[in-house]
């Protein structure tokens, strides 16, 4: 029941106490008279009720949340518009924010931090599947449904600055977010995409493990942004596999980050000993940050703070920006901060940043990327904030390395990352390549996913591109299963640069294979990795039989025999065949399984496609003229228009027509 002195909101709700506030509105606990429960009411400040742009964003948040139906996303219940009052009514989450919990506890043990991150990623992956990019993921926008921070207690909220966009991203006319959680591409190009959300989740997980974000500290939000672009996150003692996952999430190049779903699968495969690590002490703020080599296309191009604010919890509106100057010959792009628009921190100590992006002429100075082993730090960037302050980014030229007085321009391997195609079996293979730790080597990672499958088990093959007939040398290879060379004499497959291993993946899981290679002469690792995908596909088309069926399957085909009834209910014999890539749907080779009165044994291929469960992942349905008992189909009455459907795991189901007639007397 509501406390005494509560305020009415419409005819249904009573505001009982404020539980949060920010620049554009505040959140109240409210009593729902009709539902007889407490709810959360997010009220827009009355001074913005006449601002159509702000009201439009407020209503957009409600519309977005209404469309997102997921147990780990805060659900919207109602929208109240009464006089100057505009409020979104949402479910009330008792446990407070993840940010408040972190402020009290400092850090989380590895297992708890990963569990919470998995919950956030699951919510983000669902939102991305609906075409929604959140754009402001941080602990204060993650609510906890109970006192224990874990995956099931996560409730992602505050979609006030979310945008509907395509996966490849879009260029923003204004950049909105919390600087310590914003991806580097937001600062250097103004492009936002689903990858920026994955980066923000990576910063969030770093925060949970370290008790601080990697690039915060001391100076202006602009300087924090430059650290996102130019600096490496200080390494944490969290185990090699967890740190590798963090590094991928925090990659400077969005193309090198996995999707939210792929990242979620990667975190769920971390070693038990990693997850058992105790909480770290709160990490000290670095005195300095280690620089990272830059892509040649990175040109920071920050713009003025926006005039309009946002309805999120902590956004601070800026003043009117001056005209943005165009660089002249010999200059680099400039960043301009409007007079009198110094951002102020909000209640949680963070500052929201809003910057307009635009286009200017390209600078004459072109940065050259340095080799990864060379520690090249950008020059310090000083940002003056205040009345009439104009901030000029100093020219940064990286990549001409001087060693003992001799100028050296090293070969640079550009990182490569290819997200594979979801195959008919539910299998997907992702590839990443970068410089190896040892000079002249390349590190190749292959992640085999079963994102949509009920489980997969069997052999998979990877074919590496050759260099004029010479295969790369495998210095080492690590995987859950042994990695073997593909041999014509043993495998009947002509793949001189082919390697195979066995996978045994649980539903939604993945398996990692890591190679260290020498003899890769190309500097274009992105194109080289693409060659792995195309080369593997080309070899798979030459394979016969059921070998490497997880990669070669393109569908199923059902063949049922006609039956005649003799006053009984005969079983309908049928077979399910695999359809291989390139076979044009023709039924070739041995059946996946046969079902009749004599032969209904699961084949090795069926067990492979179902994670070893065989008929446990097979579902058969048919028309009312039949009786389906498990996987057995019995004819009950004559028909010539009866369809039968067979489902096997995650594979697209196959149909066939049944012919049932009465035998002549």
C-alpha positions in Angstrom: 0.0 0.0 0.0 1.2 3.6 -0.6 2.6 5.7 2.1 0.7 8.7 3.5 1.3 11.9 1.6 1.7 10.2 -1.8 0.9 12.2 -5.0 -1.6 11.2 -7.6 -0.4 10.4 -11.2 -3.4 10.0 -13.4 -6.3 8.1 -12.0 -4.5 4.8 -11.5 -1.1 5.6 -9.9 0.2 7.2 -6.7 3.8 8.5 -6.5 5.2 7.4 -3.1 9.0 8.3 -3.1 11.7 9.3 -5.6 14.3 6.6 -6.3 16.5 8.3 -8.9 16.9 11.5 -10.9 18.9 13.1 -13.7 19.1 16.0 -16.1 15.7 15.3 -17.9 13.6 13.6 -15.4 13.3 11.5 -12.2 12.1 8.0 -11.3 9.6 7.4 -8.6 8.3 4.3 -6.9 4.5 4.3 -7.5 1.5 2.3 -6.4 -0.6 0.8 -9.1 -4.2 0.8 -7.7 -5.6 -1.4 -10.4 -2.7 -3.9 -10.4 -2.3 -3.7 -6.6 1.5 -3.6 -6.9 4.4 -1.2 -6.9 5.7 0.1 -10.2 8.4 2.5 -11.4 7.3 5.8 -12.9 9.8 7.7 -15.0 8.6 11.4 -15.1 9.8 14.0 -17.5 10.7 17.3 -15.9 7.8 19.7 -16.5 10.1 22.4 -18.0 10.6 20.0 -21.0 6.9 19.2 -21.5 6.6 21.8 -24.3 9.9 20.8 -26.0 8.7 18.6 -28.9 12.1 17.1 -29.5 12.6 16.0 -25.9 9.0 14.7 -25.6 9.5 12.8 -28.9 12.6 11.1 -27.4 10.7 10.3 -24.2 7.9 8.7 -26.1 10.4 6.9 -28.4 12.0 5.2 -25.3 8.5 3.9 -24.3 7.9 2.7 -27.9 11.3 0.9 -28.0 10.8 -0.7 -24.6 7.3 -1.8 -25.5 8.6 -3.6 -28.5 11.4 -5.4 -26.5 9.9 -8.4 -24.7 12.7 -10.1 -22.9 13.0 -11.3 -19.2 16.3 -9.4 -18.8 15.0 -6.1 -20.1 12.8 -3.9 -18.0 9.3 -4.1 -19.2 7.1 -1.1 -19.9 3.5 -1.2 -18.6 1.9 2.1 -19.4 2.3 5.7 -20.6 0.6 8.5 -18.6 0.0 11.9 -20.1 -1.9 14.3 -17.8 -1.6 18.0 -18.0 2.2 18.8 -17.8 2.9 15.3 -16.5 4.4 12.8 -18.9 5.5 9.4 -17.4 6.6 6.0 -18.5 5.3 3.3 -16.1 7.7 0.3 -15.9 8.1 -2.8 -13.7 9.7 -2.0 -10.3 13.0 -3.7 -9.8 13.9 -4.1 -6.1 17.6 -4.6 -6.1 18.8 -1.2 -7.1 21.4 -0.5 -9.8 24.5 -2.5 -10.6 26.4 0.8 -10.2 25.2 1.2 -6.6 26.1 -2.4 -5.8 29.6 -1.8 -7.3 30.0 1.4 -5.3 29.4 -0.6 -2.1 31.4 -3.7 -3.0 34.2 -2.3 -5.0 34.8 -5.3 -7.3 33.2 -8.7 -8.1 34.8 -12.1 -8.2 35.5 -13.3 -11.8 32.5 -15.7 -11.9 30.0 -13.1 -10.7 31.4 -10.5 -13.0 31.2 -12.8 -16.0 27.7 -14.0 -15.0 26.4 -10.4 -14.8 28.0 -9.6 -18.1 26.4 -12.6 -19.7 23.0 -11.3 -18.6 23.7 -7.9 -20.1 24.9 -9.5 -23.3 21.8 -11.7 -23.6 19.6 -8.6 -23.3 21.8 -6.7 -25.7 21.8 -9.6 -28.2 18.0 -9.7 -28.1 17.8 -5.9 -28.6 20.2 -6.1 -31.6 18.1 -8.9 -33.1 15.2 -6.4 -33.1 17.4 -3.7 -34.8 17.9 -1.7 -31.6 21.2 -0.2 -30.5 21.2 0.9 -26.8 24.1 3.4 -26.9 24.4 4.0 -23.1 25.2 0.7 -21.5 26.8 1.2 -18.0 26.3 -0.2 -14.5 23.8 2.6 -13.6 21.5 1.4 -16.5 21.5 -2.2 -15.2 19.0 -2.9 -12.5 19.2 -6.0 -10.2 16.1 -8.0 -9.5 17.6 -9.4 -6.2 20.5 -8.9 -3.8 22.8 -11.3 -5.6 24.4 -10.0 -8.9 24.1 -12.8 -11.4 22.9 -13.4 -14.9 19.2 -14.0 -14.0 19.0 -10.9 -11.8 20.0 -8.5 -14.6 17.4 -6.0 -16.0 18.7 -3.7 -18.7 17.0 -0.3 -18.7 17.2 3.3 -19.9 16.7 3.1 -23.7 16.3 6.9 -23.8 19.0 7.4 -26.4 18.6 4.1 -28.2 18.4 4.1 -31.9 17.0 1.8 -34.6 19.7 1.0 -37.0 21.1 -1.6 -39.3 23.9 -3.9 -38.1 26.6 -2.1 -40.2 26.0 1.1 -38.3 25.2 4.7 -39.1 26.8 8.1 -38.9 25.3 10.1 -36.0 24.6 13.8 -36.4 25.1 13.9 -32.6 26.9 11.6 -30.3 25.3 10.9 -27.0 26.6 8.7 -24.1 28.8 8.4 -21.1 32.4 9.0 -22.2 34.1 6.3 -20.1 31.8 3.7 -21.8 31.8 5.1 -25.4 33.5 3.1 -28.2 36.5 4.7 -30.0 34.8 4.9 -33.3 32.2 7.2 -31.8 35.1 9.7 -31.2 37.1 9.2 -34.4 34.3 8.9 -37.0 31.0 9.4 -35.3 29.7 6.0 -36.4 27.6 4.0 -34.0 26.6 0.3 -34.5 25.9 -2.8 -32.5 29.7 -3.2 -32.1 29.7 0.0 -30.0 27.3 -1.7 -27.5 29.6 -4.7 -27.3 32.5 -2.4 -26.5 30.4 -0.7 -23.7 29.6 -4.1 -22.2 33.4 -4.8 -22.3 34.0 -1.6 -20.3 31.2 -2.6 -17.9 32.9 -6.0 -17.3 36.3 -4.4 -16.8 34.6 -2.1 -14.3 33.1 -5.1 -12.4 36.5 -6.8 -12.3 38.7 -3.7 -11.6 36.4 -1.4 -9.6 37.1 1.3 -12.2 36.8 1.8 -15.9 40.1 1.5 -17.9 40.3 5.1 -19.3 38.7 7.3 -16.6 40.6 9.8 -14.5 41.2 13.3 -13.8 40.8 15.3 -17.0 38.0 16.3 -19.3 35.6 14.0 -21.1 37.4 14.8 -24.4 40.7 13.4 -22.9 38.9 10.3 -21.9 37.7 9.9 -25.4 41.2 10.2 -26.8 42.3 7.4 -24.4 39.6 5.2 -26.0 41.1 5.9 -29.4 44.8 5.8 -28.6 45.5 3.9 -25.4 45.5 0.2 -24.4 43.4 -0.8 -21.3 45.6 -1.5 -18.3 45.9 -5.3 -18.1 44.1 -7.1 -15.2 45.2 -10.4 -13.5 42.0 -12.3 -14.4 43.3 -15.3 -16.3 44.5 -15.4 -19.9 41.2 -16.6 -21.4 39.1 -13.9 -19.7 41.7 -11.3 -20.6 41.6 -12.4 -24.3 37.8 -12.1 -24.2 38.1 -8.6 -22.8 40.6 -7.6 -25.4 38.3 -8.7 -28.2 35.4 -6.8 -26.7 37.6 -3.7 -26.3 39.2 -3.9 -29.8 39.8 -0.4 -31.2 38.5 -1.6 -34.6 34.8 -2.5 -34.4 35.3 -5.1 -37.1 37.4 -7.2 -34.7 34.6 -7.5 -32.1 32.3 -10.4 -32.0 28.6 -9.9 -32.0 26.8 -9.7 -28.7 25.6 -13.3 -29.2 29.1 -14.4 -30.2 30.7 -12.7 -27.2 28.1 -14.3 -24.9 29.0 -17.8 -26.3 32.7 -17.0 -25.8 32.3 -16.0 -22.2 30.2 -19.1 -21.4 33.2 -21.3 -22.5 35.7 -19.8 -20.1 37.6 -22.3 -18.0 36.2 -23.2 -14.5 39.5 -22.2 -12.9 39.2 -18.7 -14.4 35.6 -18.3 -13.1 36.8 -19.4 -9.6 39.2 -16.6 -9.2 38.6 -14.3 -6.2 37.7 -10.6 -6.5 40.6 -8.2 -7.3 41.3 -5.2 -5.1 40.1 -2.0 -6.6 42.7 -1.1 -9.2 44.6 2.2 -8.9 44.3 4.8 -11.5 47.2 4.7 -13.9 49.6 7.5 -14.0 50.0 7.0 -17.7 48.5 4.7 -20.4 50.3 2.6 -22.9 49.7 3.6 -26.5 48.5 1.3 -29.2 49.3 1.4 -33.0 46.5 3.1 -35.0 44.8 2.3 -38.2 45.6 4.7 -41.0 41.9 5.6 -41.3 41.7 6.9 -37.7 41.3 10.7 -37.6 39.7 12.0 -34.4 37.1 14.6 -35.5 35.3 15.7 -32.4 32.5 18.3 -32.7 30.7 20.7 -30.5 28.3 19.7 -27.7 24.7 19.6 -28.8 22.1 22.1 -27.8 19.4 19.6 -27.1 19.5 17.3 -24.1 18.3 13.7 -23.7 15.7 12.1 -21.5 18.3 9.6 -20.1 19.3 9.8 -16.4 22.5 11.8 -16.7 22.7 13.8 -19.9 23.8 17.4 -19.5 22.6 19.8 -22.3 25.1 22.1 -23.9 24.9 25.7 -25.3 24.8 27.0 -28.8 27.8 25.8 -30.7 29.9 28.1 -32.9 30.5 27.5 -36.6 33.0 24.6 -37.0 36.1 25.7 -38.9 37.5 23.8 -41.9 41.2 22.7 -41.6 43.6 24.5 -43.9 46.7 23.1 -45.6 49.0 21.6 -43.0 46.4 21.4 -40.2 44.5 18.5 -38.8 40.8 18.5 -37.9 39.8 20.6 -35.0 37.5 20.0 -32.1 35.5 22.9 -30.8 33.9 23.2 -27.4 31.2 25.9 -27.1 31.7 28.8 -24.7 30.1 28.2 -21.4 29.2 24.6 -22.0 31.6 22.8 -19.7 29.8 19.6 -18.8 29.0 19.0 -15.1 29.1 15.6 -13.4 25.9 14.0 -12.5 25.0 12.3 -9.2 27.1 9.2 -9.9 30.2 11.1 -10.7 30.0 10.5 -14.4 29.5 13.1 -17.1 27.3 12.7 -20.2 28.9 13.9 -23.4 27.0 15.1 -26.5 29.0 16.0 -29.6 27.8 16.9 -33.0 29.7 15.3 -35.9 30.2 16.8 -39.3 32.5 16.7 -42.2 35.6 18.9 -42.9 38.4 18.8 -45.4 40.9 16.0 -45.0 44.2 17.0 -43.3 47.3 16.9 -45.3 49.2 14.9 -42.7 48.5 11.2 -43.1 49.3 8.9 -40.1 51.2 5.7 -40.9 50.5 2.7 -38.8 53.3 1.3 -36.6 54.1 -2.4 -36.1 52.4 -3.8 -33.1 55.6 -4.6 -31.2 56.6 -1.0 -31.3 55.3 1.1 -28.4 54.3 4.3 -30.1 52.4 6.7 -27.9 50.5 9.7 -29.3 51.5 13.1 -28.2 49.5 14.4 -25.2 46.3 16.1 -26.1 45.3 19.0 -24.0 41.7 20.1 -24.1 40.7 23.6 -22.8 37.2 23.8 -21.6 35.6 27.1 -20.7 34.4 30.4 -22.1 35.6 30.9 -25.7 37.9 27.8 -25.5 39.0 26.4 -28.9 40.7 23.0 -28.6 43.1 22.0 -31.4 44.2 18.4 -31.6 48.0 18.2 -32.2 49.1 16.4 -35.3 50.1 12.8 -34.6 52.3 11.0 -37.0 52.9 7.4 -36.0 54.8 4.7 -37.7 58.3 5.9 -38.7 60.3 4.1 -36.1 63.8 5.4 -35.4 66.2 2.8 -34.1 69.8 3.7 -33.5 69.5 6.7 -35.8 68.1 4.6 -38.8 64.5 5.2 -40.0 62.6 2.0 -40.4 59.2 1.5 -41.9 58.1 -1.9 -40.8 55.6 -4.3 -42.5 52.3 -4.1 -40.7 49.8 -6.9 -40.5 46.3 -5.5 -40.4 44.1 -7.5 -38.1 41.5 -9.7 -39.8 38.1 -10.9 -38.6 35.4 -12.8 -40.4 32.1 -13.8 -38.9 31.1 -17.0 -40.7 27.7 -17.9 -42.2 25.2 -19.8 -40.1 25.1 -23.2 -41.8 22.1 -25.4 -42.2 23.3 -27.6 -39.3 23.4 -24.6 -37.0 27.2 -24.5 -37.1 29.1 -21.2 -37.6 32.8 -20.7 -37.8 34.4 -17.3 -37.0 38.0 -16.4 -37.8 40.3 -13.8 -36.3 44.0 -13.2 -37.2 46.6 -10.8 -35.8 50.4 -10.6 -35.3 51.8 -13.4 -33.2 53.8 -12.9 -30.1 57.0 -14.0 -31.9 58.3 -12.0 -34.8 57.2 -13.3 -38.2 54.3 -15.3 -36.9 50.5 -14.9 -37.2 48.0 -15.9 -34.5 44.8 -17.4 -35.9 41.8 -18.1 -33.8 38.9 -20.2 -35.1 35.7 -20.2 -33.0 33.2 -23.0 -33.8 29.7 -22.0 -32.6 26.5 -23.9 -32.2 24.4 -20.8 -31.7 21.1 -22.2 -32.9 21.7 -25.9 -32.8 20.6 -28.4 -30.2 24.2 -29.5 -30.0 26.8 -30.6 -32.5 29.4 -33.3 -32.5 31.7 -34.3 -35.3 34.7 -33.4 -37.4 35.2 -29.9 -38.9 37.9 -28.8 -41.4 39.8 -25.5 -41.9 41.8 -24.9 -45.1 44.5 -22.2 -44.9 45.4 -20.2 -48.0 48.7 -21.2 -49.6 51.4 -18.9 -50.9 52.3 -20.0 -54.5 51.8 -23.6 -53.5 53.5 -23.3 -50.1 51.3 -23.8 -47.0 51.8 -21.8 -43.9 53.8 -23.7 -41.2 51.8 -24.5 -38.1 54.1 -23.7 -35.2 51.5 -24.8 -32.6 47.8 -25.5 -32.3 45.6 -25.7 -29.3 42.0 -26.9 -29.1 39.7 -29.0 -26.9 40.4 -31.9 -29.3 43.6 -32.8 -31.2 44.2 -31.0 -34.5 45.3 -33.2 -37.3 46.5 -32.6 -40.9 44.0 -33.6 -43.6 45.5 -36.4 -45.7 44.4 -37.6 -49.1 45.3 -41.2 -48.2 43.3 -41.1 -45.0 40.5 -38.6 -45.6 40.1 -38.9 -49.4 40.1 -35.1 -49.5 42.6 -33.1 -51.6 43.5 -30.3 -49.1 47.3 -29.8 -48.7 46.8 -26.9 -46.3 43.8 -28.5 -44.5 43.5 -29.2 -40.8 40.7 -31.0 -39.0 39.5 -31.5 -35.4 36.5 -32.9 -33.6 34.0 -30.7 -31.9 31.5 -31.6 -29.2 29.5 -28.5 -28.5 26.5 -28.1 -26.2 23.5 -26.1 -27.3 24.4 -22.4 -27.8 28.1 -23.2 -27.0 31.3 -22.9 -28.9 34.8 -24.4 -29.2 38.0 -22.5 -29.7 40.9 -23.6 -31.9 44.1 -21.4 -31.8 47.0 -21.7 -34.3 50.4 -20.0 -34.4 51.6 -19.9 -38.0 54.7 -18.8 -39.8 55.1 -18.4 -43.6 52.1 -16.0 -44.0 53.6 -13.3 -46.2 50.7 -11.1 -46.8 50.2 -7.9 -44.8 46.4 -7.9 -45.5 45.3 -10.3 -42.8 41.7 -9.3 -43.4 41.8 -10.6 -47.0 43.8 -13.6 -45.9 41.2 -14.6 -43.3 38.5 -14.2 -46.0 40.6 -16.7 -48.1 40.3 -19.3 -45.3 36.5 -19.1 -45.5 36.4 -19.3 -49.3 39.1 -21.9 -49.5 37.4 -24.2 -47.0 34.1 -23.9 -48.8 35.7 -24.8 -52.1 37.3 -28.0 -50.7 34.1 -29.0 -48.9 32.3 -29.1 -52.2 34.7 -31.8 -53.4 34.0 -34.1 -50.4 31.8 -37.2 -50.9 30.0 -39.3 -48.4 29.1 -37.9 -45.0 32.5 -36.6 -44.0 32.5 -33.1 -42.5 28.7 -33.3 -42.6 28.3 -30.4 -40.1 29.8 -28.1 -42.7 28.4 -29.6 -45.9 24.8 -30.1 -45.0 22.4 -27.7 -46.8 19.1 -29.3 -45.9 17.0 -32.5 -45.5 14.8 -34.5 -47.9 12.1 -37.0 -46.8 11.1 -39.9 -49.0 8.0 -41.9 -47.9 6.6 -45.0 -49.5 3.0 -45.3 -50.6 0.9 -47.7 -48.4 -2.3 -49.6 -48.8 -4.6 -50.4 -46.0 -6.0 -53.9 -45.5 -8.4 -53.0 -42.7 -5.5 -52.3 -40.5 -3.3 -49.3 -39.7 0.0 -50.1 -41.4 3.2 -48.2 -40.6 4.4 -45.8 -43.3 8.0 -46.6 -44.2 10.1 -43.4 -44.8 13.7 -42.3 -45.0 15.3 -38.9 -44.3 18.3 -38.0 -46.5 20.9 -35.3 -46.0 21.1 -32.8 -48.9 24.7 -31.7 -49.5 25.8 -28.3 -50.6 26.0 -28.2 -54.4 23.7 -31.2 -54.9 20.7 -29.1 -56.0 18.5 -30.9 -53.6 19.0 -34.4 -55.1 19.0 -37.3 -52.7 22.4 -38.9 -52.8 24.3 -41.2 -50.5 23.2 -43.0 -47.4 20.1 -41.8 -45.5 20.3 -39.9 -42.3 17.9 -42.5 -40.9 15.3 -45.0 -42.0 12.1 -45.7 -40.1 10.1 -48.9 -40.8 9.3 -52.1 -39.0 12.8 -53.4 -39.4 15.3 -50.6 -39.5 15.2 -47.5 -37.3 18.7 -47.1 -35.9 20.3 -43.7 -35.6 23.3 -43.2 -37.9 26.5 -41.5 -36.9 25.6 -38.5 -39.0 22.3 -38.1 -37.1 24.1 -38.3 -33.8 26.6 -35.7 -35.1 23.9 -33.2 -36.1 22.1 -33.6 -32.8 25.0 -33.4 -30.4 24.8 -37.2 -29.8 21.1 -37.2 -28.9 20.0 -39.0 -32.1 16.2 -39.5 -32.2 15.9 -37.3 -29.1 16.2 -34.3 -31.4 13.9 -35.6 -34.2 10.2 -34.5 -34.3 7.7 -36.0 -36.8 4.2 -34.5 -37.5 1.6 -35.4 -40.1 -2.0 -34.8 -41.1 -5.1 -36.1 -39.2 -5.3 -39.1 -41.6 -2.4 -40.6 -39.7 -1.5 -41.4 -36.2 2.0 -40.3 -35.2 3.5 -42.2 -32.3 7.0 -40.9 -31.5 8.8 -41.2 -34.9 6.4 -43.9 -36.2 3.6 -42.8 -38.6 0.6 -45.1 -38.9 -2.0 -44.8 -41.7 -5.6 -44.5 -40.4 -7.6 -43.5 -43.5 -7.0 -43.1 -47.2 -5.8 -39.8 -48.5 -3.8 -38.3 -51.3 -3.2 -34.9 -49.8 -1.5 -35.6 -46.5 1.7 -33.8 -45.6 4.3 -35.2 -43.3 7.1 -33.0 -41.7 10.3 -34.1 -40.1 12.5 -31.8 -37.9 16.0 -32.7 -36.9 17.6 -30.3 -34.4 18.0 -26.8 -35.7 17.9 -27.8 -39.4 15.1 -26.4 -41.5 12.3 -29.1 -41.5 11.6 -31.1 -44.6 8.1 -32.2 -45.9 6.8 -34.8 -48.2 3.3 -35.9 -49.4 1.9 -39.2 -48.2 -0.1 -41.5 -50.4 -2.5 -43.8 -48.5 -5.0 -46.0 -50.3 -7.4 -48.9 -49.7 -6.1 -52.3 -51.0 -8.4 -53.9 -53.5 -10.4 -56.8 -52.0 
